[in-house]
Amino acid sequence: MLPNNSCKVYLSGAMQLTCAYQVKSVISRQNKRVLKMMSEISSAVKNAIENFIVPKDVGFGTLISPVMIEANFKDNQWSDLQILPYGDITIPPTAKVFHYAQEIFEGLKAYKSPNGEALLFRPEQNAKRFNYSAKRMAMPETPEEMFLTACKTITMLSKRFIPEASGSSLYIRPFMFATEATLGIKPSSEFKFMVLASPSGSYFKAGGLNVFIERSAIRACPGGVGTAKTGGNYAASLLSSTKAIDHGCQQTLWLDAINHQKIEEMSGMNFMCIKNNKIITPELTDTILSGITRASVIELAKTEGYEVIERTIEIDELIDGVKSGEITEAFACGTAAIITPIEKFIEENGISYELPKLDTPISLKLRSHLLDIQEGRKEGPAGWSQIVD
Ligand SMILES: Cc1ncc(COP(=O)(O)O)c(C=O)c1O
């Protein structure tokens, strides 16, 4: 049984490591633990890592690192973490996740520094959001220590596969799903937690985004699960994404569920725009995912002297602002997107609103600053970029 403030790690059933959780010293001790684990991994995992070949063009989220980490929740307690070679898992067809979508996930990145170190960006924020999502979806929380140890271990095991080009990274995917094999509609009593990693290039191809204005479907409604990172929100966005693609767009811009007026966010990233040199972003509500990149961009922009305003932005204000030239930039921000400028917004009837092409856009300055911190070229606020070496 794992008390909330400690975790054990099993190395393919071979050795255990137990650690007490203390906030201040957790990073270096976690790194030591990860290093110890690295020296004692099973030969199956070792072989999988040694034989793994990284192609030149890795894409995003398609190439999967040859290792995975898992733990199981049963009888009200988490098992120890296990490192396994990446492969299929066996789950009964009655597992509740297949029927009632009790599932949550996270996405974070490890970057390669100029010195060849692996750098994680604010991983404890993902651990916190994972537990927030777990609570909302009636799932057990994972001790922060367990979540972070799993992310750091997979980072170390996959370090050789982290692409070096700026904007590339190891995309890390922790997730948890209901495994109880019964069909009754009630919270599962059993869950599986897993972490995968994917050596990845840029999420978007070079150039600005085309964004589809979704005026009929909605992503999230008040009192719903829009603030949780749960698969159903993404399933709900897929039909609109096919409409977006038909209109030459890469993302959907979601409006509020009640009046279809207030801008909320995009399907996998938050929204910001620049009006009269001020950065404006929708204030967080119970229908918007609280992005770690969003929070980081707000903090960085303020330190760079920009005024940042979190408030309601209606779609009419956006369109009028783009037409009048008051809104000079708009951009997506998220772990996958980093900061990606928007080129134009497109309506279902084909009408589009194009942003001007600027010589020195603020969004790209912010992107460089953020990436410099994430990729270890510049020092950021304490604890943002964490070496896993
Ligand atoms: C719906 C949604 N909004 C916003 C974000 C941006 O969040 P973050 O910056 O933490 O990646 C994401 C990505 O996780 C997302 O899926």
The ligand as an SDF file (V2000), in Angstrom:
LIG
                    3D

 16 16  0  0  0  0  0  0  0  0999 V2000
   -8.4830   21.6020  -24.6350 C   0  0  0  0  0  0  0  0  0  0  0  0
   -7.1050   22.0790  -24.3340 C   0  0  0  0  0  0  0  0  0  0  0  0
   -6.9330   23.3750  -24.0360 N   0  0  0  0  0  0  0  0  0  0  0  0
   -5.7360   23.8810  -23.7340 C   0  0  0  0  0  0  0  0  0  0  0  0
   -4.6080   23.0700  -23.7320 C   0  0  0  0  0  0  0  0  0  0  0  0
   -3.2740   23.6510  -23.3880 C   0  0  0  0  0  0  0  0  0  0  0  0
   -2.8320   23.1630  -22.1570 O   0  0  0  0  0  0  0  0  0  0  0  0
   -1.2810   23.0310  -21.8510 P   0  0  0  0  0  0  0  0  0  0  0  0
   -0.6930   24.3530  -22.1280 O   0  0  0  0  0  0  0  0  0  0  0  0
   -1.2180   22.6630  -20.4290 O   0  0  0  0  0  0  0  0  0  0  0  0
   -0.7580   21.9920  -22.7620 O   0  0  0  0  0  0  0  0  0  0  0  0
   -4.7360   21.7190  -24.0470 C   0  0  0  0  0  0  0  0  0  0  0  0
   -3.5760   20.8320  -24.0350 C   0  0  0  0  0  0  0  0  0  0  0  0
   -3.3270   20.1890  -23.0700 O   0  0  0  0  0  0  0  0  0  0  0  0
   -6.0120   21.2100  -24.3380 C   0  0  0  0  0  0  0  0  0  0  0  0
   -6.1710   19.9280  -24.6410 O   0  0  0  0  0  0  0  0  0  0  0  0
  1  2  1  0
  2  3  1  0
  2 15  2  0
  3  4  2  0
  4  5  1  0
  5  6  1  0
  5 12  2  0
  6  7  1  0
  7  8  1  0
  8  9  2  0
  8 10  1  0
  8 11  1  0
 12 13  1  0
 12 15  1  0
 13 14  2  0
 15 16  1  0
M  END
$$$$
